[in-house]
């Protein structure tokens, strides 16, 4: 158990209801200082509601949360956090620069410091040439990069990001991911909500999976991945069409997914399955074009954990 | 941090929010239409052809314009920001909901003050005299704050459609104008009419304006000012308390 001064976020029995819907159900977790904490879950699982309670936008019905030792939602907690809300925008009728200056004023950042930090952030995120243009003329990627600049202008110790790269072009997503890695290397704590398993795998030291308002797993991405042993898979491609129903009848196959001209067969014992596939191809006059054994991905772990809970 | 320091810090942040609102909302179509053009045309439609004296028309025109302009911005900011998806970012900043509300009210207050100077300057150019400029100025300031706070009360229902808020505001604003002694002086209203007029804050401002410009008010100026201050305190309190409950529901 970590002592409280090593923790950036401590959540205890956090609960939120919307009418009769229990959106977040007595959630408990901790985020260590200096780590990137991934918060994953399907749509409607309670991710955004949890983030909104932690950032003080909505109040919890039960439970408590501490942000770097301060009560979530208090002025002191908000002062030391930066937030990129889901689907948020900068003010479209203000320039990018004026949006940053407004945030600096709202966080009490002194003028010279605000201007220097804003210029540096705009340079890092490739927006400096457009800083005086109205935000309504920005592309989606530029708006999202600006929102990240706005979250960082106060130099926060803890950053909450709700789906920061969702729907962005590759360049914008990569710029944001690179900046997050660099911020984490400087010691900042990052709380990241994402749907992107590759992003979580690349960035996060710890991942929590929430489903139907309850935490179903918290661990390092690698440990979560390897814990899903029944989700080993064999990806195979034949020179002729083979029906997935036929492959599903092979011994040891738990599930089959068709992926373009390939099939992915899920199994607990990939070695035996390879033998079965070779025998099947010989006896049916098929030639194996490619065959790969795959360890379970974080996405596989996510699907397995959320489906298990949903049953 | 000491309570006084926090209050000062929040006051500075309310000013930043007001500056943001001034930059964004002063040129918005509904603000210009409902806040400036509409009261002018409404007033003209009631006065043209009636051969009214300038010193009777100007207090009414100032009251109308001040009322409509000061209630033009504060109702639409919250729904507009929720719709534009900027409100959640603002609410996650280290500002209280009261600070956000105060900033929105201040922007509306300044708008009301500035635009109401136009009919006053027009009146002075047409030869009216203001018998007690200090009291008249104080009344304009208190009334602008009062009407801006009332405007903010209109946006308490957590709808994110500015048009819906404008509709709610119109339902209240038009009856308030008709019962406030703008078109018919208070003294000429029947007893029941006067009783209804006293529930409108605009009545007290119009009365001070008539007192300052025509030299004849219906109530003592001190009572008018006290009534305006009481309405202001009430609207501010209601806006701050109820937005605490409804603002998170806009997200």
Boltz contact constraints between the chains, C-beta under 6 A:
constraints:
  - contact:
      token1: [A, 55]
      token2: [B, 92]
      max_distance: 6.0
  - contact:
      token1: [A, 57]
      token2: [B, 88]
      max_distance: 6.0
  - contact:
      token1: [A, 57]
      token2: [B, 91]
      max_distance: 6.0
  - contact:
      token1: [A, 57]
      token2: [B, 92]
      max_distance: 6.0
  - contact:
      token1: [A, 57]
      token2: [B, 251]
      max_distance: 6.0
  - contact:
      token1: [A, 58]
      token2: [B, 248]
      max_distance: 6.0
  - contact:
      token1: [A, 75]
      token2: [B, 94]
      max_distance: 6.0
  - contact:
      token1: [A, 78]
      token2: [B, 94]
      max_distance: 6.0
  - contact:
      token1: [A, 79]
      token2: [B, 94]
      max_distance: 6.0
  - contact:
      token1: [A, 83]
      token2: [B, 92]
      max_distance: 6.0
  - contact:
      token1: [A, 85]
      token2: [B, 88]
      max_distance: 6.0
  - contact:
      token1: [A, 85]
      token2: [B, 89]
      max_distance: 6.0
  - contact:
      token1: [A, 87]
      token2: [B, 85]
      max_distance: 6.0
  - contact:
      token1: [A, 88]
      token2: [B, 85]
      max_distance: 6.0
  - contact:
      token1: [A, 88]
      token2: [B, 88]
      max_distance: 6.0
  - contact:
      token1: [A, 88]
      token2: [B, 89]
      max_distance: 6.0
  - contact:
      token1: [A, 89]
      token2: [B, 85]
      max_distance: 6.0
  - contact:
      token1: [A, 89]
      token2: [B, 86]
      max_distance: 6.0
  - contact:
      token1: [A, 91]
      token2: [B, 86]
      max_distance: 6.0
  - contact:
      token1: [A, 93]
      token2: [B, 24]
      max_distance: 6.0
  - contact:
      token1: [A, 102]
      token2: [B, 20]
      max_distance: 6.0
  - contact:
      token1: [A, 105]
      token2: [B, 16]
      max_distance: 6.0
  - contact:
      token1: [A, 106]
      token2: [B, 13]
      max_distance: 6.0
  - contact:
      token1: [A, 106]
      token2: [B, 16]
      max_distance: 6.0
  - contact:
      token1: [A, 106]
      token2: [B, 93]
      max_distance: 6.0
  - contact:
      token1: [A, 106]
      token2: [B, 95]
      max_distance: 6.0
